[in-house]
C-alpha cells in the first residue's frame, strides 16, 4: 500500500494513516493492532524512540524516492513533536528542537 503523506502539505489523517501502515508492515500487524501499538509506544520515551526507529528502518529500506520522501516527512514531524528526545541511561534529554502542537 502506498503512503498518503504529501511532504509539501501536512495532513493529520495521512500522517496517522501512514504511521499505522509503517508499524503494521514492520511488526506484521493488522491496522487496528498497529494503531494500538502506536498508542502504546507513544506513552514513554523508550516507546517513542522505538517508534522513531521503526520509521527510520522503513526509510532505510525504501527504494522508491517518492515513498522515501513521505517517510522522511513523517519522521521529521514526529521529531518536531518531541519524539526525538534522547533516552540515555533511562533519563530523557530534550534534543533542543522546537515542539509543535498537534493541528
The first five atom37 places (N, CA, C, CB, O) and aatype in JSON, in Angstrom:
{
  "aatype": [20, 20, 20, 20, 20, 20, 20, 20, 20, 20, 20, 20, 20, 20, 20, 20, 20, 20, 20, 20, 20, 20, 20, 20, 20, 20, 20, 20, 20, 20, 20, 20, 20, 20, 20, 20, 20, 20, 20, 20, 20, 20, 20, 20, 20, 20, 20, 20, 20, 20, 20, 20, 20, 20, 20, 20, 20, 20, 20, 20, 20, 20, 20, 20, 20, 20, 20, 20, 20, 20, 20, 20, 20, 20, 20, 20, 20, 20, 20, 20, 20, 20, 20, 20, 20, 20, 20, 20, 20, 20, 20, 20, 20, 20, 20, 20, 20, 20, 20, 20, 20, 20, 20],
  "atom_mask": [
    [1, 1, 1, 1, 1],
    [1, 1, 1, 1, 1],
    [1, 1, 1, 1, 1],
    [1, 1, 1, 1, 1],
    [1, 1, 1, 1, 1],
    [1, 1, 1, 1, 1],
    [1, 1, 1, 1, 1],
    [1, 1, 1, 1, 1],
    [1, 1, 1, 1, 1],
    [1, 1, 1, 1, 1],
    [1, 1, 1, 1, 1],
    [1, 1, 1, 1, 1],
    [1, 1, 1, 1, 1],
    [1, 1, 1, 1, 1],
    [1, 1, 1, 1, 1],
    [1, 1, 1, 1, 1],
    [1, 1, 1, 1, 1],
    [1, 1, 1, 1, 1],
    [1, 1, 1, 1, 1],
    [1, 1, 1, 1, 1],
    [1, 1, 1, 1, 1],
    [1, 1, 1, 1, 1],
    [1, 1, 1, 1, 1],
    [1, 1, 1, 1, 1],
    [1, 1, 1, 1, 1],
    [1, 1, 1, 1, 1],
    [1, 1, 1, 1, 1],
    [1, 1, 1, 1, 1],
    [1, 1, 1, 1, 1],
    [1, 1, 1, 1, 1],
    [1, 1, 1, 1, 1],
    [1, 1, 1, 1, 1],
    [1, 1, 1, 1, 1],
    [1, 1, 1, 1, 1],
    [1, 1, 1, 1, 1],
    [1, 1, 1, 1, 1],
    [1, 1, 1, 1, 1],
    [1, 1, 1, 1, 1],
    [1, 1, 1, 1, 1],
    [1, 1, 1, 1, 1],
    [1, 1, 1, 1, 1],
    [1, 1, 1, 1, 1],
    [1, 1, 1, 1, 1],
    [1, 1, 1, 1, 1],
    [1, 1, 1, 1, 1],
    [1, 1, 1, 1, 1],
    [1, 1, 1, 1, 1],
    [1, 1, 1, 1, 1],
    [1, 1, 1, 1, 1],
    [1, 1, 1, 1, 1],
    [1, 1, 1, 1, 1],
    [1, 1, 1, 1, 1],
    [1, 1, 1, 1, 1],
    [1, 1, 1, 1, 1],
    [1, 1, 1, 1, 1],
    [1, 1, 1, 1, 1],
    [1, 1, 1, 1, 1],
    [1, 1, 1, 1, 1],
    [1, 1, 1, 1, 1],
    [1, 1, 1, 1, 1],
    [1, 1, 1, 1, 1],
    [1, 1, 1, 1, 1],
    [1, 1, 1, 1, 1],
    [1, 1, 1, 1, 1],
    [1, 1, 1, 1, 1],
    [1, 1, 1, 1, 1],
    [1, 1, 1, 1, 1],
    [1, 1, 1, 1, 1],
    [1, 1, 1, 1, 1],
    [1, 1, 1, 1, 1],
    [1, 1, 1, 1, 1],
    [1, 1, 1, 1, 1],
    [1, 1, 1, 1, 1],
    [1, 1, 1, 1, 1],
    [1, 1, 1, 1, 1],
    [1, 1, 1, 1, 1],
    [1, 1, 1, 1, 1],
    [1, 1, 1, 1, 1],
    [1, 1, 1, 1, 1],
    [1, 1, 1, 1, 1],
    [1, 1, 1, 1, 1],
    [1, 1, 1, 1, 1],
    [1, 1, 1, 1, 1],
    [1, 1, 1, 1, 1],
    [1, 1, 1, 1, 1],
    [1, 1, 1, 1, 1],
    [1, 1, 1, 1, 1],
    [1, 1, 1, 1, 1],
    [1, 1, 1, 1, 1],
    [1, 1, 1, 1, 1],
    [1, 1, 1, 1, 1],
    [1, 1, 1, 1, 1],
    [1, 1, 1, 1, 1],
    [1, 1, 1, 1, 1],
    [1, 1, 1, 1, 1],
    [1, 1, 1, 1, 1],
    [1, 1, 1, 1, 1],
    [1, 1, 1, 1, 1],
    [1, 1, 1, 1, 1],
    [1, 1, 1, 1, 1],
    [1, 1, 1, 1, 1],
    [1, 1, 1, 1, 1],
    [1, 1, 1, 1, 1]
  ],
  "atom_positions": [
    [[0.85, -1.17, 0.0], [0.0, 0.0, 0.0], [0.9, 1.25, 0.0], [-0.97, -0.01, 1.23], [1.83, 1.35, 0.8]],
    [[0.62, 2.16, -0.89], [1.39, 3.4, -0.98], [1.03, 4.31, 0.18], [1.13, 4.11, -2.33], [-0.1, 4.31, 0.66]],
    [[2.01, 5.08, 0.63], [1.79, 6.02, 1.72], [1.03, 7.23, 1.21], [3.12, 6.45, 2.35], [1.08, 7.56, 0.02]],
    [[0.31, 7.91, 2.11], [-0.57, 9.02, 1.74], [0.01, 10.4, 2.01], [-1.86, 8.89, 2.46], [-0.48, 11.39, 1.46]],
    [[1.05, 10.49, 2.83], [1.6, 11.78, 3.24], [2.11, 12.55, 2.03], [2.74, 11.58, 4.25], [2.79, 12.01, 1.16]],
    [[1.77, 13.84, 1.99], [2.31, 14.76, 0.99], [3.35, 15.61, 1.72], [1.17, 15.66, 0.32], [2.98, 16.43, 2.56]],
    [[4.63, 15.43, 1.42], [5.67, 16.17, 2.15], [5.52, 17.69, 2.08], [7.02, 15.79, 1.61], [6.08, 18.39, 2.93]],
    [[4.8, 18.2, 1.11], [4.65, 19.65, 0.97], [3.42, 20.21, 1.67], [4.59, 20.02, -0.49], [3.24, 21.42, 1.73]],
    [[2.57, 19.32, 2.2], [1.31, 19.78, 2.8], [0.9, 18.82, 3.91], [0.18, 19.89, 1.72], [0.54, 17.68, 3.64]],
    [[0.96, 19.27, 5.17], [0.67, 18.4, 6.3], [-0.81, 18.04, 6.38], [1.12, 19.06, 7.6], [-1.68, 18.9, 6.24]],
    [[-1.08, 16.78, 6.61], [-2.44, 16.29, 6.86], [-2.36, 15.3, 8.02], [-3.05, 15.61, 5.57], [-1.67, 14.29, 7.92]],
    [[-3.05, 15.59, 9.1], [-3.01, 14.72, 10.27], [-3.57, 13.33, 9.94], [-3.81, 15.34, 11.43], [-3.1, 12.33, 10.48]],
    [[-4.54, 13.28, 9.05], [-5.14, 11.99, 8.67], [-4.11, 11.13, 7.93], [-6.38, 12.21, 7.78], [-3.94, 9.96, 8.26]],
    [[-3.44, 11.71, 6.95], [-2.43, 10.96, 6.21], [-1.26, 10.6, 7.11], [-1.93, 11.77, 5.01], [-0.72, 9.49, 7.03]],
    [[-0.86, 11.53, 7.98], [0.24, 11.32, 8.91], [-0.03, 10.1, 9.8], [0.46, 12.57, 9.77], [0.84, 9.23, 9.94]],
    [[-1.19, 10.03, 10.38], [-1.54, 8.9, 11.25], [-1.72, 7.62, 10.44], [-2.81, 9.21, 12.03], [-1.25, 6.55, 10.85]],
    [[-2.38, 7.71, 9.3], [-2.58, 6.51, 8.47], [-1.25, 5.91, 8.05], [-3.42, 6.87, 7.22], [-1.08, 4.69, 8.04]],
    [[-0.3, 6.77, 7.71], [1.0, 6.26, 7.28], [1.8, 5.67, 8.44], [1.8, 7.37, 6.63], [2.53, 4.7, 8.25]],
    [[1.67, 6.24, 9.62], [2.32, 5.63, 10.78], [1.75, 4.23, 11.01], [2.11, 6.51, 12.05], [2.5, 3.29, 11.28]],
    [[0.44, 4.1, 10.89], [-0.2, 2.79, 11.05], [0.35, 1.83, 10.01], [-1.75, 2.91, 10.93], [0.7, 0.69, 10.33]],
    [[0.43, 2.28, 8.76], [0.94, 1.42, 7.69], [2.37, 0.98, 7.97], [0.89, 2.16, 6.35], [2.69, -0.2, 7.83]],
    [[3.23, 1.9, 8.38], [4.63, 1.57, 8.62], [4.8, 0.62, 9.81], [5.43, 2.83, 8.86], [5.61, -0.31, 9.74]],
    [[4.07, 0.85, 10.88], [4.15, -0.04, 12.04], [3.56, -1.41, 11.69], [3.41, 0.58, 13.26], [4.1, -2.44, 12.09]],
    [[2.46, -1.42, 10.95], [1.85, -2.69, 10.55], [2.82, -3.51, 9.69], [0.54, -2.43, 9.77], [2.95, -4.72, 9.89]],
    [[3.48, -2.86, 8.76], [4.47, -3.55, 7.92], [5.61, -4.1, 8.76], [5.03, -2.61, 6.84], [6.0, -5.26, 8.62]],
    [[6.14, -3.26, 9.64], [7.32, -3.63, 10.42], [7.04, -4.76, 11.4], [7.84, -2.43, 11.17], [7.87, -5.66, 11.58]],
    [[5.88, -4.7, 12.05], [5.59, -5.68, 13.1], [4.59, -6.74, 12.66], [5.08, -4.97, 14.32], [4.11, -7.53, 13.47]],
    [[4.27, -6.73, 11.36], [3.35, -7.73, 10.8], [2.02, -7.79, 11.56], [4.01, -9.11, 10.81], [1.58, -8.85, 12.0]],
    [[1.4, -6.61, 11.69], [0.15, -6.47, 12.43], [-0.96, -5.98, 11.51], [0.32, -5.51, 13.62], [-0.69, -5.32, 10.51]],
    [[-2.21, -6.31, 11.83], [-3.31, -5.68, 11.11], [-3.4, -4.21, 11.52], [-4.66, -6.42, 11.39], [-2.87, -3.83, 12.57]],
    [[-4.06, -3.37, 10.72], [-4.1, -1.94, 11.01], [-4.59, -1.57, 12.41], [-4.97, -1.27, 10.01], [-4.0, -0.7, 13.05]],
    [[-5.63, -2.19, 12.89], [-6.15, -1.86, 14.22], [-5.13, -2.14, 15.31], [-7.42, -2.64, 14.5], [-4.97, -1.34, 16.24]],
    [[-4.45, -3.27, 15.21], [-3.42, -3.61, 16.19], [-2.23, -2.67, 16.07], [-2.97, -5.08, 16.0], [-1.61, -2.33, 17.08]],
    [[-1.9, -2.25, 14.85], [-0.8, -1.31, 14.66], [-1.13, 0.03, 15.31], [-0.5, -1.12, 13.15], [-0.26, 0.65, 15.91]],
    [[-2.37, 0.48, 15.19], [-2.79, 1.73, 15.83], [-2.65, 1.63, 17.35], [-4.24, 2.08, 15.44], [-2.16, 2.55, 17.99]],
    [[-3.09, 0.52, 17.9], [-2.93, 0.31, 19.35], [-1.46, 0.28, 19.75], [-3.62, -1.0, 19.78], [-1.1, 0.78, 20.81]],
    [[-0.64, -0.3, 18.91], [0.81, -0.35, 19.18], [1.41, 1.05, 19.19], [1.53, -1.23, 18.13], [2.24, 1.37, 20.04]],
    [[0.97, 1.9, 18.24], [1.44, 3.28, 18.2], [1.05, 4.02, 19.48], [0.88, 4.01, 16.97], [1.86, 4.73, 20.06]],
    [[-0.19, 3.84, 19.91], [-0.64, 4.48, 21.15], [0.21, 4.01, 22.33], [-2.13, 4.17, 21.41], [0.6, 4.81, 23.18]],
    [[0.5, 2.72, 22.37], [1.31, 2.17, 23.45], [2.74, 2.74, 23.4], [1.35, 0.63, 23.37], [3.28, 3.14, 24.43]],
    [[3.33, 2.76, 22.22], [4.69, 3.28, 22.08], [4.78, 4.76, 22.43], [5.18, 3.06, 20.65], [5.81, 5.21, 22.94]],
    [[3.73, 5.5, 22.19], [3.75, 6.95, 22.4], [3.72, 7.35, 23.87], [2.58, 7.57, 21.7], [3.87, 8.53, 24.19]],
    [[3.53, 6.42, 24.75], [3.39, 6.72, 26.18], [4.69, 6.9, 26.94], [2.61, 5.64, 26.83], [4.69, 7.43, 28.05]],
    [[5.8, 6.48, 26.36], [7.07, 6.58, 27.09], [8.18, 7.03, 26.14], [7.44, 5.23, 27.75], [8.06, 6.9, 24.93]],
    [[9.25, 7.56, 26.72], [10.39, 7.97, 25.91], [10.99, 6.77, 25.18], [11.47, 8.64, 26.8], [11.4, 6.9, 24.02]],
    [[11.04, 5.62, 25.84], [11.56, 4.42, 25.2], [10.69, 4.02, 24.02], [11.65, 3.27, 26.21], [11.2, 3.67, 22.96]],
    [[9.38, 4.09, 24.21], [8.45, 3.74, 23.14], [8.52, 4.7, 21.97], [7.04, 3.7, 23.68], [8.49, 4.29, 20.81]],
    [[8.63, 6.0, 22.28], [8.76, 6.99, 21.21], [10.04, 6.78, 20.43], [8.72, 8.42, 21.78], [10.06, 6.92, 19.2]],
    [[11.11, 6.44, 21.13], [12.37, 6.14, 20.45], [12.21, 4.9, 19.56], [13.51, 5.92, 21.47], [12.74, 4.86, 18.46]],
    [[11.48, 3.93, 20.04], [11.22, 2.7, 19.26], [10.41, 3.03, 18.01], [10.46, 1.64, 20.13], [10.71, 2.52, 16.93]],
    [[9.39, 3.88, 18.15], [8.58, 4.28, 17.0], [9.44, 5.0, 15.97], [7.41, 5.18, 17.45], [9.33, 4.74, 14.77]],
    [[10.3, 5.91, 16.44], [11.21, 6.59, 15.51], [12.14, 5.59, 14.84], [12.03, 7.67, 16.24], [12.47, 5.74, 13.66]],
    [[12.56, 4.58, 15.56], [13.41, 3.54, 14.99], [12.69, 2.76, 13.9], [13.88, 2.59, 16.07], [13.29, 2.42, 12.88]],
    [[11.42, 2.47, 14.12], [10.62, 1.77, 13.11], [10.52, 2.61, 11.84], [9.21, 1.45, 13.66], [10.67, 2.1, 10.73]],
    [[10.26, 3.92, 12.03], [10.15, 4.82, 10.88], [11.5, 4.93, 10.17], [9.67, 6.23, 11.34], [11.56, 4.88, 8.94]],
    [[12.59, 5.06, 10.94], [13.93, 5.15, 10.34], [14.29, 3.88, 9.59], [14.99, 5.44, 11.42], [14.91, 3.93, 8.53]],
    [[13.91, 2.74, 10.13], [14.17, 1.46, 9.46], [13.42, 1.39, 8.13], [13.77, 0.28, 10.37], [13.95, 0.91, 7.14]],
    [[12.18, 1.87, 8.13], [11.4, 1.89, 6.88], [12.07, 2.77, 5.85], [9.95, 2.39, 7.14], [12.13, 2.42, 4.67]],
    [[12.59, 3.92, 6.29], [13.26, 4.83, 5.36], [14.52, 4.19, 4.79], [13.62, 6.16, 6.08], [14.83, 4.34, 3.6]],
    [[15.25, 3.48, 5.63], [16.5, 2.85, 5.21], [16.26, 1.8, 4.12], [17.2, 2.21, 6.4], [17.1, 1.59, 3.25]],
    [[15.1, 1.14, 4.17], [14.82, 0.06, 3.24], [13.96, 0.47, 2.05], [14.15, -1.06, 3.96], [13.73, -0.33, 1.15]],
    [[13.49, 1.71, 2.04], [12.62, 2.17, 0.94], [13.45, 2.51, -0.29], [11.79, 3.41, 1.39], [14.41, 3.28, -0.2]],
    [[13.09, 1.95, -1.42], [13.82, 2.19, -2.66], [13.14, 3.22, -3.56], [13.99, 0.9, -3.42], [13.79, 3.78, -4.45]],
    [[11.87, 3.48, -3.36], [11.13, 4.45, -4.16], [11.37, 5.84, -3.57], [9.6, 4.11, -4.21], [11.03, 6.08, -2.41]],
    [[11.95, 6.77, -4.34], [12.26, 8.09, -3.79], [11.04, 8.87, -3.31], [12.98, 8.9, -4.83], [11.13, 9.63, -2.35]],
    [[9.9, 8.7, -3.97], [8.68, 9.39, -3.53], [8.22, 8.87, -2.17], [7.56, 9.21, -4.56], [7.83, 9.65, -1.29]],
    [[8.27, 7.57, -2.01], [7.87, 6.97, -0.73], [8.89, 7.33, 0.36], [7.74, 5.43, -0.86], [8.51, 7.57, 1.51]],
    [[10.16, 7.37, 0.01], [11.2, 7.75, 0.97], [10.99, 9.18, 1.45], [12.6, 7.6, 0.34], [11.2, 9.48, 2.63]],
    [[10.57, 10.07, 0.56], [10.29, 11.46, 0.95], [9.12, 11.52, 1.91], [10.01, 12.33, -0.29], [9.12, 12.34, 2.84]],
    [[8.12, 10.68, 1.7], [6.97, 10.64, 2.61], [7.39, 10.15, 3.99], [5.86, 9.73, 2.04], [6.97, 10.71, 5.01]],
    [[8.21, 9.12, 4.02], [8.69, 8.59, 5.29], [9.54, 9.64, 6.01], [9.51, 7.3, 5.08], [9.43, 9.8, 7.23]],
    [[10.37, 10.35, 5.27], [11.18, 11.41, 5.87], [10.29, 12.51, 6.46], [12.15, 12.02, 4.82], [10.6, 13.04, 7.53]],
    [[9.2, 12.84, 5.79], [8.27, 13.85, 6.31], [7.61, 13.37, 7.6], [7.19, 14.18, 5.25], [7.44, 14.15, 8.54]],
    [[7.24, 12.11, 7.65], [6.64, 11.53, 8.86], [7.66, 11.58, 10.0], [6.17, 10.07, 8.61], [7.33, 11.99, 11.11]],
    [[8.88, 11.16, 9.73], [9.94, 11.16, 10.74], [10.18, 12.58, 11.25], [11.24, 10.56, 10.16], [10.26, 12.81, 12.45]],
    [[10.29, 13.53, 10.33], [10.53, 14.92, 10.71], [9.41, 15.49, 11.56], [10.7, 15.76, 9.48], [9.67, 16.25, 12.5]],
    [[8.19, 15.14, 11.24], [7.05, 15.64, 12.02], [7.08, 15.05, 13.43], [5.71, 15.3, 11.33], [6.82, 15.76, 14.4]],
    [[7.38, 13.77, 13.55], [7.47, 13.15, 14.88], [8.57, 13.8, 15.72], [7.73, 11.65, 14.76], [8.4, 14.04, 16.91]],
    [[9.69, 14.09, 15.09], [10.79, 14.75, 15.8], [10.34, 16.14, 16.25], [12.05, 14.85, 14.9], [10.62, 16.55, 17.37]],
    [[9.64, 16.86, 15.38], [9.15, 18.2, 15.73], [8.17, 18.14, 16.9], [8.48, 18.86, 14.52], [8.07, 19.1, 17.66]],
    [[7.45, 17.05, 17.04], [6.5, 16.89, 18.14], [7.17, 16.44, 19.42], [5.43, 15.9, 17.76], [6.5, 16.22, 20.43]],
    [[8.5, 16.3, 19.4], [9.22, 15.92, 20.61], [9.55, 14.45, 20.71], [8.43, 16.31, 21.79], [10.04, 14.01, 21.75]],
    [[9.29, 13.69, 19.66], [9.61, 12.26, 19.7], [11.1, 12.01, 19.55], [8.85, 11.53, 18.62], [11.55, 10.87, 19.66]],
    [[11.87, 13.07, 19.28], [13.3, 12.91, 19.09], [14.11, 13.09, 20.35], [13.77, 13.87, 18.08], [15.34, 13.12, 20.29]],
    [[13.46, 13.21, 21.5], [14.21, 13.32, 22.75], [15.12, 12.1, 22.9], [13.26, 13.46, 23.96], [14.71, 10.97, 22.62]],
    [[16.3, 12.34, 23.35], [17.26, 11.25, 23.53], [17.01, 10.55, 24.86], [18.72, 11.78, 23.46], [16.73, 11.2, 25.87]],
    [[17.1, 9.26, 24.85], [16.97, 8.48, 26.08], [18.35, 7.91, 26.4], [15.9, 7.34, 25.94], [18.86, 7.05, 25.68]],
    [[18.94, 8.4, 27.49], [20.28, 7.98, 27.87], [20.24, 7.52, 29.33], [21.32, 9.13, 27.68], [19.87, 8.28, 30.22]],
    [[20.61, 6.28, 29.55], [20.63, 5.71, 30.9], [19.3, 5.89, 31.62], [21.74, 6.35, 31.73], [19.27, 6.17, 32.81]],
    [[18.2, 5.71, 30.88], [16.89, 5.79, 31.5], [16.38, 7.2, 31.74], [16.91, 5.07, 32.77], [15.29, 7.36, 32.29]],
    [[17.14, 8.22, 31.35], [16.73, 9.61, 31.53], [16.47, 10.24, 30.17], [17.8, 10.41, 32.31], [17.19, 9.96, 29.21]],
    [[15.45, 11.06, 30.08], [15.12, 11.73, 28.84], [15.78, 13.1, 28.79], [13.6, 11.86, 28.67], [15.7, 13.87, 29.75]],
    [[16.44, 13.4, 27.69], [17.08, 14.68, 27.48], [16.48, 15.32, 26.24], [18.62, 14.53, 27.34], [16.44, 14.7, 25.18]],
    [[16.03, 16.55, 26.37], [15.44, 17.27, 25.24], [16.5, 17.46, 24.17], [14.86, 18.63, 25.7], [17.64, 17.81, 24.47]],
    [[16.13, 17.23, 22.93], [17.08, 17.36, 21.84], [17.23, 18.8, 21.35], [16.67, 16.48, 20.69], [18.0, 19.05, 20.43]],
    [[16.52, 19.73, 21.95], [16.66, 21.13, 21.59], [15.79, 21.56, 20.43], [18.06, 21.43, 21.28], [15.76, 22.75, 20.1]],
    [[15.1, 20.66, 19.79], [14.25, 21.03, 18.66], [12.94, 21.59, 19.18], [13.99, 19.82, 17.72], [12.49, 21.21, 20.27]],
    [[12.34, 22.46, 18.43], [11.07, 23.06, 18.84], [9.96, 22.03, 18.8], [10.72, 24.25, 17.96], [9.97, 21.11, 17.98]],
    [[9.02, 22.21, 19.68], [7.86, 21.3, 19.72], [6.68, 22.02, 19.11], [7.54, 20.85, 21.19], [6.45, 23.2, 19.37]],
    [[5.93, 21.3, 18.28], [4.75, 21.88, 17.64], [3.53, 21.19, 18.19], [4.82, 21.74, 16.1], [3.52, 19.99, 18.45]],
    [[2.49, 21.97, 18.36], [1.22, 21.42, 18.83], [0.55, 20.68, 17.69], [0.3, 22.53, 19.39], [0.71, 21.04, 16.52]],
    [[-0.2, 19.65, 18.05], [-0.95, 18.92, 17.02], [-2.02, 19.83, 16.43], [-1.6, 17.64, 17.62], [-2.66, 20.62, 17.13]],
    [[-2.2, 19.7, 15.15], [-3.2, 20.54, 14.45], [-4.59, 19.97, 14.65], [-2.89, 20.63, 12.95], [-5.56, 20.53, 14.14]]
  ]
}
